[in-house]
Each structure stands twice: as C-alpha cells, then as structure tokens.
Amino acid sequence: MINAKKIEEIAKQVTESIPPSLKNLASDFEDKTKTVLQRKLSQLDVVSREEFDVQTQVLLKTREKLEQLEAKIAELEAQLNKD
C-alpha cells in the first residue's frame, strides 16, 4: 500500500516542476471559468432554499385541506345516496 505522505511528496514535486507560465495560465483559466459559471448560474430561474421550504409547507397544508374537502364531499354524497 502506498503511504499518504509519499503521495503528497510526489504531488508537491510535480507541482513545483510546473513552469510558472503554466501556473499563471491555469490560474487565469480558473478565474475566467468561475466568472462564466457565476454569470450562467445567476441566469438560472431558481429559488432560495428558504422559499422552497416555505412553498413545501404551503403545499403540505393545501394537500391536507384537499383531503379534508374530499372526505367531506364523500360524506355528503353518501348522505345524498342514502335519502
């Protein structure tokens, strides 16, 4: 099994051997990628977690009310069919 410290040492050596110009290129690429992702994510039609939770609670209450109304209708239909 490979030692974790040995892996870290190899990774450090590889990182140190990368020319600075490539490190700068990678950094620039990362910055531009973050900018593009942030711009695109801001264009998505999403809601906050808080709003989602609020709407979930509203939906649960609505379902409960619907079930109550369905039960009441069934009860009234049963009374009508009895008579």
C-alpha positions in Angstrom: 0.0 0.0 0.0 1.3 3.5 -0.8 2.0 5.8 2.0 -0.1 9.0 2.0 2.9 11.1 2.9 4.7 9.7 -0.2 1.8 10.7 -2.4 1.8 14.2 -1.0 5.5 14.4 -1.6 5.1 13.3 -5.2 2.3 15.7 -5.8 4.4 18.5 -4.3 7.3 17.6 -6.6 5.0 17.6 -9.7 3.5 21.0 -8.7 6.9 22.5 -8.2 8.1 21.2 -11.5 5.3 23.0 -13.5 6.7 26.2 -15.1 5.3 29.4 -13.7 3.8 30.4 -17.1 1.6 27.4 -17.0 0.7 28.1 -13.4 -0.4 31.6 -14.4 -2.3 30.2 -17.4 -4.1 27.7 -15.1 -4.9 30.5 -12.7 -6.3 32.7 -15.4 -8.4 29.8 -16.8 -9.7 29.1 -13.3 -10.7 32.8 -12.8 -12.4 33.0 -16.2 -14.2 29.7 -15.6 -15.5 31.0 -12.3 -16.7 34.2 -13.8 -18.6 32.3 -16.6 -20.1 29.9 -14.2 -21.3 32.6 -11.8 -22.8 34.5 -14.7 -24.6 31.5 -16.1 -25.8 30.4 -12.6 -27.2 33.8 -11.9 -29.3 33.5 -15.1 -31.0 30.3 -13.9 -34.5 30.6 -12.7 -34.1 29.2 -9.2 -35.5 29.9 -5.7 -33.7 30.1 -2.4 -33.8 27.2 0.0 -35.9 29.3 2.3 -38.5 30.0 -0.4 -38.5 26.3 -1.3 -39.2 25.3 2.3 -42.0 27.9 2.6 -43.6 26.5 -0.6 -43.2 23.0 0.6 -45.1 23.9 3.8 -47.8 25.6 1.7 -48.2 22.5 -0.4 -48.5 20.2 2.6 -51.2 22.4 4.1 -53.0 22.5 0.7 -52.9 18.7 0.5 -54.3 18.4 4.0 -57.1 20.8 3.1 -57.8 18.9 -0.1 -58.0 15.6 1.7 -60.5 17.2 4.2 -62.6 18.5 1.4 -62.6 15.2 -0.4 -63.7 13.4 2.8 -66.5 16.0 3.3 -67.7 15.6 -0.3 -67.7 11.8 0.1 -69.7 12.2 3.3 -72.2 14.5 1.6 -72.5 12.1 -1.4 -73.1 9.2 1.0 -75.9 11.2 2.7 -77.5 12.1 -0.7 -77.4 8.5 -1.8 -79.0 7.4 1.5 -82.0 9.5 1.0 
